[in-house]
Structures are given as structure tokens and as C-alpha cells.
Amino acid sequence: MAFKPANNIQDLQYFGEFGGVNPSISDASTYTFLSAKTMFDTFEGNADGCYLYSRHSSPSNLYLGEALAAMEGTETANVSASGMGAITPVLLQLCGAGDHVVSSRTIYGGTYAFLKNFAPRFQVNTSFVDITNLEAVENAITKDTKVLYCESVSNPLLEVADIKGLAKIAKRHHLKLVVDNTFSPLTISPAILGADVVLHSLTKFINGSSDTVGGVVCGTQQFIDDLRNVNNGASMLLGSTMDSLRASSVLKNLRTLHIRIQQHSRNAMYLAKKFEEDGLKTVYPGLTSHPSHELFKSMMNETYGFGGMLTVDVGSLDKANDLMEMMQGKNLGYLAVSLGFYKTLFSAPGTSTSSEIPEEEQQDMGLSDGLIRFSIGLDADIERTYQMMRSCMENLDILDLELGCKTQH
Ligand code: PLP
């Protein structure tokens, strides 16, 4: 039977202390014990159902972790205070001095900066490769490689990783395949396709209301226990803990994720088709022109579409900035980084979320100045949105046919 991630979330049942339909929020940083022995056992991780201190674990965080593990089809999960608070401990848990990472070269700028600039302080070095070229990936593996790292759908270029193919390579070389699934929750289920560890920035689609940052690591019980180990667990010791109040609010938002993702995808598909017809260089995994359209189709949980992210290249940074300001002026969305909000968000990644990547490397990977990354919102009337966006583009001569032809490939 096909994997149904939203059913797995829905089938979980929690009650509050007084029979509430939502679990009670654990509003405490520390917990009392009737016996000193149970306190010791809890500290050692040997007393199921007992809590010691909320950096270690808390009921609210465990509920959210359980729901996210159900969504990703992993044994369990550990939530954290941010996406980076999930990513960095995973990499530091899996790699020590002398170890090596093979990573996709198109990843979120913060992850890139961590691997490129920060991890070498601990003698962990990274080779950045074109993740769509499995031969290049395999060639970059050395005897010291421990981790293969990618995003299912990459930020910002929307390159699609062949997770099954990468999982085979990882297995052959005894590596851990770590996949950031922030751009494609519900749509792609990396663990089902063979990933060892699945990460999310909960800040984006999963929470969906742009009111908090958060992260999660989904994996085996053993790996999550390792991350939480009080003596040498990177999540425990680096201390990026989510607050219980936040965990509870993210859990409530998670329950509508399946509806939101379908609407984000429908709206993004509509706009991507229209922009492409207008001659704009548009990248969206749902378009047959996307180089990995078929691959995406082979991996996706169909109900959820191709996701809410698309990019359009309008030729130059000046044009991109003018268009984004004009669209914001017409209340078509916000000139803002991040994604997964009910409003459309747009930004020029070269000068914002990917600015950590040096200019020459941006050019090499195809990140051009005029690229606008759109996180398409939940607009009720996407046709009206399109007409208004089109009129902004016409005003700025962006739909000039000559430019359309030049940028089309
Ligand atoms: N992964 C991806 C794909 C992202 O886009 C981001 C943030 O933009 C992160 C991870 C980092 O998440 P956070 O900002 O929640 O730390």
C-alpha cells in the first residue's frame, strides 16, 4: 500500500490532562520525583514516561516529535529550536575530526556556510557536488566520507535529488544519507525512499504561520537516542531546545498541513504554467520543462502536488527588485525571506538567503542575479493574483518578448 503521511499524523491520538482535545502544555523546565532512585534512572534515560529537565525532553516536544516521525515514516524524531539547530548537531554527531562530507552544492545558505566555513574548525571538510549527477557524487566519496547530504528539493534552485539513487550509493560506501526535506513536506518522504536521517526547518511549511522558528530530526530510535545522550549527544550538549509552548502550537498547525500543501501546490502550478507561457524562464518541478520532472513524479506522494516553491528569472537584479517592490505595493505578497506562509513571499536569493555562497560559485551553479524565489501563498483566487502580477511585469517591461526569448532555454 502507498505510504500515506497525512493519515499517519491523523491516526495519532492525544488528550490533555483534563480530557482536553489538545494535549496539555508542559509549562515547566524541571520536574519533581518522589524517589531519588527514579530521578537517577531518568537522568540515565532508563525511566520511560518520566521527565527530568526540559532541555532533555518534555511532553510537548515528544508529542510533536512523534507526529513528525509519523509523517516521515521514521521510528522517532527530536525537535529543536530551529532548522539549523537540527542540521548542525546531526552533522557533528555523524562526523568527527578527519571526516568528510559530500554535499549538494545547492543547499540553504546557512547549511552551506556551516559546512564550508565552520565545520573545518573541527577538521570536518566537505566536497560540494552537482547532486543531480550521481557519478559526480560517487566520485567525490573518499575513504573518510561519512555523510551524503542534500535537500530533496534544493533551496533556491529547486534541483531535485534522486533519493533512491543516492541511498544506493550511501549503502555501498557505508555512509549516512541525510536529507533536508524542508521544501517538500508530505510531497516527498525521503526515509521511505532510503534516507537515513530526514531534517526539516519547521519554520516553513510545517508550521506555516511564520510566527516561530523550529526544526526536527527524524531517524531511528538509536540515532535520536545518540543525539540526546547526556554524555556525548550533539543535540543535548549544543542545547538547541524548542520551547514547549512552541511545540504545542506547531503541532496544532501540523494538522492542517495536508490541506495547505495541496493549495500551495495548486496555486504554484497555475502560476508556473502561466509564467512559462508568458515566455519567462520559470523553474517548477511540476512543469515538464523541469529537468527532474519525471524523477519528482516517481518519488512524490501524488495527492500533494509539486509543492509551493517556484523561481522566475527576470533578467537582472534591478528588475527583480523593482518587480518585488511593485508586487508588495499591490499586496500580492511580501518581500521577505522564508517560505510556507499564507501570503506569497518573494526574495532574490543571490543577495539574501544564498548570499553566503561566493558570487563565482553562485554563477557556477546557475544562481543568476535576476532570479526571484517565490513561496506561493494560499490565495483563494489565483487567477486574479496572476492577472495582477502580470500587470506589474508589463509595467516594468519584464514580459518584453525579446527578454523572454533570451532567458528561455
Ligand atoms: N533548510 C532549508 C532548506 C532552509 O530553507 C532553511 C532556512 O531558510 C533552513 C534549513 C534553516 O532553518 P531555520 O531558519 O529554521 O534554522
Boltz pocket constraint, residues with backbone or C-beta under 6 A from the ligand:
constraints:
  - pocket:
      binder: B
      contacts: [[A, 81], [A, 82], [A, 83], [A, 84], [A, 85], [A, 108], [A, 110], [A, 111], [A, 151], [A, 153], [A, 155], [A, 180], [A, 182], [A, 183], [A, 200], [A, 201], [A, 202], [A, 203], [A, 213], [A, 214], [A, 215], [A, 338], [A, 353]]
      max_distance: 6.0
